[in-house]
């Protein structure tokens, strides 16, 4: 039983190493003018999409420093894909490692920070930007195997 206010890191020493992947998604909503400027690379700070990809990858690598009970994992791959839709931007971040614990948090951090980078780049044009629906899409590997969010086309 956990006493309220106490915390502990999960013990993963008995778990087997396996290839683990996770994909997370974030959505960024902005004004049509801001979306157009992002799409065309016309922001004062430069190419928001390239910055978002780099920020997401860098953030995934820093996850244990941001979340104190998250295990450091040896990431073998991180990818941040960005889709420009008519009314919003979708970010899909995928993390991969061969380790004793999963990479869900790394994928979620990557998607979140990529969205924040877009906000930072576009905020001079549109301070009403919203970051919505950050969530896990899929995870593979480990004892629990594969999990896919229902109704997710990926």
Backbone as CSV, one residue per row, in Angstrom:
resi,resn,N_x,N_y,N_z,CA_x,CA_y,CA_z,C_x,C_y,C_z
1,UNK,0.841,-1.179,0.000,0.000,0.000,0.000,0.887,1.244,0.000
2,UNK,0.560,2.179,-0.855,1.321,3.411,-0.934,0.711,4.433,0.018
3,UNK,1.544,5.012,0.821,1.111,6.051,1.755,0.984,7.355,0.976
4,UNK,-0.127,8.097,1.146,-0.259,9.378,0.437,0.964,10.261,0.674
5,UNK,1.464,10.817,-0.405,2.632,11.683,-0.324,3.946,10.952,-0.531
6,UNK,3.928,9.619,-0.561,5.167,8.880,-0.790,5.282,8.543,-2.270
7,UNK,6.510,8.368,-2.717,6.758,8.024,-4.115,7.863,6.991,-4.184
8,UNK,7.876,6.232,-5.258,8.977,5.306,-5.476,9.087,5.002,-6.962
9,UNK,10.293,4.723,-7.383,10.536,4.330,-8.762,10.237,2.839,-8.886
10,UNK,9.603,2.441,-9.973,9.306,1.033,-10.205,10.611,0.255,-10.371
11,UNK,10.658,-0.944,-9.819,11.824,-1.815,-9.953,11.656,-2.658,-11.214
12,UNK,12.494,-2.415,-12.203,12.393,-3.141,-13.467,13.531,-4.153,-13.633
13,UNK,14.281,-4.396,-12.567,15.468,-5.249,-12.675,15.143,-6.680,-13.082
14,UNK,13.953,-7.174,-12.767,13.582,-8.550,-13.127,12.933,-8.649,-14.504
15,UNK,12.638,-7.535,-15.125,12.011,-7.560,-16.449,13.029,-7.912,-17.517
16,UNK,12.556,-8.543,-18.574,13.411,-8.878,-19.700,13.507,-7.701,-20.662
17,UNK,14.676,-7.559,-21.256,14.828,-6.545,-22.296,14.040,-6.991,-23.527
18,UNK,13.368,-6.053,-24.150,12.694,-6.339,-25.416,12.635,-5.050,-26.217
19,UNK,12.399,-5.215,-27.513,12.233,-4.039,-28.363,10.894,-3.420,-28.018
20,UNK,10.911,-2.150,-27.701,9.703,-1.439,-27.290,9.553,-0.182,-28.130
21,UNK,8.344,0.070,-28.578,8.056,1.287,-29.327,6.814,1.928,-28.749
22,UNK,6.699,3.211,-28.970,5.488,3.934,-28.584,5.315,5.107,-29.532
23,UNK,4.068,5.379,-29.863,3.731,6.544,-30.687,2.707,7.374,-29.930
24,UNK,2.960,8.668,-29.869,2.046,9.611,-29.224,1.649,10.674,-30.237
25,UNK,0.543,11.318,-29.944,0.011,12.325,-30.858,-0.325,13.594,-30.096
26,UNK,-0.152,14.735,-30.754,-0.582,16.030,-30.232,-1.178,16.815,-31.390
27,UNK,-2.128,17.662,-31.078,-2.758,18.503,-32.100,-2.538,19.967,-31.740
28,UNK,-2.249,20.774,-32.755,-2.046,22.207,-32.572,-3.062,22.933,-33.449
29,UNK,-3.878,23.771,-32.816,-4.883,24.563,-33.527,-4.460,26.021,-33.507
30,UNK,-4.518,26.655,-34.669,-4.132,28.063,-34.796,-5.033,28.723,-35.819
31,UNK,-4.928,30.041,-35.906,-5.724,30.792,-36.875,-5.312,30.395,-38.291
32,UNK,-6.218,30.588,-39.260,-5.851,30.286,-40.647,-4.597,31.033,-41.100
33,UNK,-4.437,32.276,-40.667,-3.248,33.051,-41.059,-1.977,32.433,-40.482
34,UNK,-2.020,32.026,-39.233,-0.845,31.415,-38.609,-0.544,30.065,-39.243
35,UNK,-1.574,29.259,-39.501,-1.354,27.969,-40.150,-0.731,28.148,-41.534
36,UNK,-1.194,29.154,-42.247,-0.642,29.440,-43.567,0.829,29.849,-43.463
37,UNK,1.149,30.696,-42.505,2.537,31.137,-42.315,3.435,29.968,-41.912
38,UNK,2.924,29.083,-41.064,3.685,27.892,-40.682,3.920,27.019,-41.905
39,UNK,2.864,26.760,-42.649,2.924,25.902,-43.836,3.925,26.442,-44.862
40,UNK,3.932,27.769,-45.035,4.775,28.398,-46.058,6.135,28.835,-45.529
41,UNK,6.413,28.593,-44.266,7.703,28.961,-43.686,7.907,30.460,-43.576
42,UNK,6.832,31.202,-43.332,6.899,32.661,-43.292,6.907,33.243,-41.876
43,UNK,7.221,32.481,-40.882,7.270,33.014,-39.519,8.560,33.794,-39.309
44,UNK,8.493,34.815,-38.475,9.666,35.646,-38.212,10.835,34.829,-37.666
45,UNK,10.543,33.812,-36.862,11.601,32.990,-36.271,12.119,31.917,-37.217
46,UNK,11.457,31.699,-38.351,11.935,30.706,-39.312,11.006,29.525,-39.466
47,UNK,11.602,28.378,-39.777,10.871,27.162,-40.116,10.406,26.434,-38.849
48,UNK,9.165,26.647,-38.468,8.621,26.066,-37.239,8.587,24.547,-37.284
49,UNK,8.356,23.979,-38.434,8.230,22.523,-38.521,9.567,21.820,-38.284
50,UNK,10.642,22.376,-38.824,11.967,21.807,-38.574,12.354,21.968,-37.109
51,UNK,12.084,23.124,-36.559,12.391,23.359,-35.143,11.582,22.411,-34.263
52,UNK,10.310,22.211,-34.600,9.458,21.315,-33.811,9.988,19.887,-33.837
53,UNK,10.408,19.433,-34.999,10.964,18.077,-35.092,12.201,17.937,-34.220
54,UNK,13.121,18.882,-34.329,14.338,18.828,-33.518,14.033,18.934,-32.029
55,UNK,13.111,19.816,-31.668,12.746,19.976,-30.256,12.142,18.693,-29.700
56,UNK,11.290,18.043,-30.476,10.680,16.796,-30.032,11.702,15.695,-29.828
57,UNK,12.631,15.566,-30.763,13.673,14.544,-30.637,14.546,14.825,-29.421
58,UNK,14.970,16.061,-29.266,15.808,16.421,-28.119,15.068,16.194,-26.804
59,UNK,13.790,16.514,-26.770,12.997,16.362,-25.540,12.862,14.897,-25.143
60,UNK,12.651,14.022,-26.124,12.526,12.591,-25.813,13.762,12.102,-25.073
61,UNK,14.931,12.593,-25.472,16.182,12.183,-24.852,16.336,12.731,-23.437
62,UNK,15.548,13.739,-23.079,15.636,14.364,-21.756,14.521,13.931,-20.810
63,UNK,13.699,12.995,-21.211,12.526,12.607,-20.425,12.834,12.289,-18.967
64,UNK,13.850,11.493,-18.638,14.095,11.197,-17.216,14.480,12.429,-16.392
65,UNK,15.027,13.462,-17.035,15.349,14.691,-16.309,14.090,15.512,-16.030
66,UNK,13.067,15.346,-16.864,11.822,16.093,-16.704,10.838,15.400,-15.765
67,UNK,10.817,14.075,-15.809,9.871,13.274,-15.025,10.675,12.415,-14.051
68,UNK,10.690,12.773,-12.783,11.644,12.193,-11.843,11.544,10.687,-11.614
69,UNK,10.415,10.055,-11.871,10.308,8.613,-11.647,10.418,7.804,-12.937
70,UNK,10.748,8.473,-14.024,10.892,7.828,-15.321,12.296,7.233,-15.425
71,UNK,12.392,5.967,-15.819,13.684,5.317,-15.979,14.416,5.862,-17.200
72,UNK,15.716,6.033,-17.099,16.477,6.345,-18.314,16.479,5.109,-19.222
73,UNK,16.184,5.303,-20.467,16.238,4.201,-21.427,17.200,4.584,-22.545
74,UNK,17.793,3.582,-23.130,18.728,3.787,-24.227,17.914,3.874,-25.516
75,UNK,17.505,5.062,-25.886,16.714,5.226,-27.103,17.545,4.846,-28.318
76,UNK,16.942,4.071,-29.203,17.622,3.720,-30.447,17.081,4.526,-31.618
77,UNK,15.890,5.120,-31.437,15.302,5.908,-32.517,14.186,6.789,-31.957
78,UNK,14.111,8.001,-32.467,12.978,8.894,-32.207,12.632,9.563,-33.526
79,UNK,11.355,9.578,-33.840,10.900,10.237,-35.063,9.727,11.139,-34.719
80,UNK,9.731,12.324,-35.277,8.615,13.253,-35.118,8.101,13.569,-36.520
81,UNK,6.868,13.152,-36.794,6.223,13.410,-38.084,5.143,14.464,-37.876
82,UNK,5.059,15.391,-38.804,4.110,16.493,-38.685,3.236,16.541,-39.929
83,UNK,1.923,16.500,-39.705,0.962,16.584,-40.798,0.232,17.915,-40.708
84,UNK,0.214,18.646,-41.813,-0.483,19.925,-41.891,-1.859,19.684,-42.491
85,UNK,-2.877,19.788,-41.671,-4.244,19.606,-42.122,-4.881,20.970,-42.340
86,UNK,-6.097,20.983,-42.862,-6.750,22.254,-43.173,-6.909,23.162,-41.957
87,UNK,-7.312,22.582,-40.820,-7.619,23.424,-39.663,-6.710,23.225,-38.461
88,UNK,-5.729,22.312,-38.573,-4.804,22.113,-37.460,-3.577,21.333,-37.919
89,UNK,-2.656,21.168,-36.992,-1.427,20.422,-37.229,-1.461,19.190,-36.341
90,UNK,-1.132,18.036,-36.901,-1.025,16.813,-36.113,0.439,16.418,-36.011
91,UNK,0.843,16.105,-34.807,2.207,15.666,-34.543,2.142,14.220,-34.081
92,UNK,2.935,13.361,-34.693,3.073,11.968,-34.267,4.538,11.754,-33.911
93,UNK,4.789,11.412,-32.659,6.154,11.160,-32.199,6.278,9.687,-31.842
94,UNK,7.309,9.055,-32.366,7.558,7.642,-32.101,8.935,7.481,-31.481
95,UNK,8.978,6.711,-30.395,10.233,6.405,-29.721,10.441,4.897,-29.738
96,UNK,11.713,4.484,-29.804,12.038,3.056,-29.845,13.279,2.800,-28.996
97,UNK,13.256,1.679,-28.277,14.404,1.264,-27.475,14.334,-0.232,-27.257
98,UNK,15.472,-0.826,-26.961,15.517,-2.206,-26.489,15.913,-2.106,-25.022
99,UNK,14.934,-2.316,-24.153,15.180,-2.069,-22.731,14.189,-2.850,-21.884
100,UNK,14.233,-2.616,-20.566,13.364,-3.308,-19.611,12.066,-2.564,-19.327
101,UNK,11.962,-1.366,-19.826,10.758,-0.569,-19.607,10.417,0.172,-20.886
102,UNK,9.178,0.565,-20.997,8.675,1.131,-22.237,9.088,2.566,-22.489
103,UNK,8.705,3.049,-23.658,9.087,4.388,-24.107,7.869,5.279,-24.342
104,UNK,6.766,4.960,-23.652,5.565,5.777,-23.800,5.811,7.225,-23.387
105,UNK,6.499,7.409,-22.272,6.722,8.769,-21.793,7.622,9.553,-22.740
106,UNK,8.607,8.892,-23.329,9.478,9.570,-24.289,8.682,10.035,-25.508
107,UNK,7.781,9.201,-25.993,6.949,9.590,-27.137,6.012,10.735,-26.768
108,UNK,5.408,10.659,-25.592,4.501,11.727,-25.144,5.238,13.050,-24.941
109,UNK,6.422,12.996,-24.366,7.218,14.212,-24.175,7.616,14.789,-25.527
110,UNK,8.030,13.940,-26.459,8.419,14.418,-27.791,7.262,15.120,-28.492
111,UNK,6.072,14.527,-28.462,4.905,15.143,-29.113,4.544,16.464,-28.446
112,UNK,4.600,16.489,-27.125,4.243,17.700,-26.385,5.214,18.832,-26.668
113,UNK,6.491,18.550,-26.599,7.494,19.604,-26.811,7.504,20.063,-28.271
114,UNK,7.264,19.162,-29.205,7.149,19.583,-30.606,5.992,20.562,-30.763
115,UNK,4.869,20.279,-30.111,3.718,21.197,-30.152,4.070,22.535,-29.507
116,UNK,4.765,22.493,-28.384,5.178,23.732,-27.721,6.134,24.546,-28.593
117,UNK,6.984,23.872,-29.342,7.903,24.578,-30.230,7.135,25.314,-31.331
118,UNK,6.107,24.675,-31.862,5.275,25.357,-32.861,4.607,26.576,-32.234
119,UNK,4.080,26.410,-31.027,3.474,27.554,-30.334,4.494,28.683,-30.191
120,UNK,5.674,28.354,-29.722,6.707,29.367,-29.508,7.053,30.094,-30.799
121,UNK,7.142,29.357,-31.884,7.516,29.969,-33.161,6.405,30.855,-33.724
122,UNK,5.146,30.467,-33.496,4.019,31.169,-34.125,3.304,32.155,-33.211
123,UNK,3.639,32.194,-31.933,2.894,33.050,-30.998,2.901,34.540,-31.352
124,UNK,3.935,35.086,-32.002,3.831,36.503,-32.381,2.683,36.782,-33.356
125,UNK,2.301,35.771,-34.137,1.192,35.924,-35.091,-0.149,35.611,-34.468
126,UNK,-0.168,34.697,-33.488,-1.442,34.198,-32.975,-1.258,33.676,-31.549
127,UNK,-1.630,34.461,-30.579,-1.507,34.033,-29.179,-2.653,33.117,-28.757
128,UNK,-3.617,32.899,-29.638,-4.748,32.025,-29.291,-4.496,30.562,-29.674
129,UNK,-3.293,30.241,-30.084,-2.964,28.863,-30.455,-3.312,27.934,-29.296
130,UNK,-3.879,26.777,-29.646,-4.226,25.770,-28.637,-3.534,24.459,-28.951
131,UNK,-3.004,23.844,-27.900,-2.448,22.497,-27.997,-3.483,21.589,-27.362
132,UNK,-3.956,20.620,-28.136,-5.048,19.753,-27.678,-4.692,18.283,-27.856
133,UNK,-5.410,17.472,-27.123,-5.412,16.018,-27.301,-4.018,15.427,-27.426
134,UNK,-3.259,15.475,-26.382,-1.971,14.787,-26.339,-2.235,13.417,-25.734
135,UNK,-1.916,12.360,-26.486,-2.239,11.033,-25.979,-1.403,9.951,-26.654
136,UNK,-1.355,8.798,-25.990,-0.670,7.630,-26.535,-1.544,6.999,-27.606
137,UNK,-0.948,6.718,-28.751,-1.646,6.089,-29.869,-1.421,4.575,-29.842
138,UNK,-0.164,4.188,-29.617,0.189,2.765,-29.705,1.466,2.508,-28.922
139,UNK,1.564,1.300,-28.358,2.810,0.849,-27.753,2.988,-0.622,-28.064
140,UNK,4.239,-1.020,-28.215,4.556,-2.424,-28.467,5.684,-2.856,-27.545
141,UNK,5.783,-4.173,-27.353,6.878,-4.737,-26.586,6.543,-4.928,-25.123
142,UNK,7.451,-5.596,-24.447,7.282,-5.833,-23.022,6.283,-6.928,-22.718
143,UNK,6.085,-7.159,-21.429,5.198,-8.225,-20.961,3.756,-8.029,-21.433
144,UNK,3.306,-6.773,-21.482,1.909,-6.513,-21.865,1.691,-6.529,-23.374
145,UNK,2.770,-6.584,-24.153,2.625,-6.696,-25.606,2.185,-5.413,-26.282
146,UNK,1.353,-5.576,-27.300,0.910,-4.437,-28.108,-0.405,-3.887,-27.595
147,UNK,-0.478,-2.571,-27.556,-1.714,-1.872,-27.219,-1.921,-0.787,-28.261
148,UNK,-3.123,-0.703,-28.820,-3.473,0.335,-29.800,-4.761,0.997,-29.348
149,UNK,-4.764,2.321,-29.350,-5.971,3.070,-29.000,-7.075,2.746,-29.986
150,UNK,-8.257,2.476,-29.473,-9.408,2.207,-30.343,-9.694,3.411,-31.224
151,UNK,-10.170,3.140,-32.433,-10.577,4.173,-33.388,-9.413,5.057,-33.833
152,UNK,-8.216,4.558,-33.749,-7.061,5.346,-34.187,-6.569,4.768,-35.502
153,UNK,-6.566,5.581,-36.518,-6.139,5.137,-37.854,-4.645,5.328,-38.003
154,UNK,-3.863,4.464,-37.372,-2.410,4.509,-37.561,-1.851,3.149,-37.362
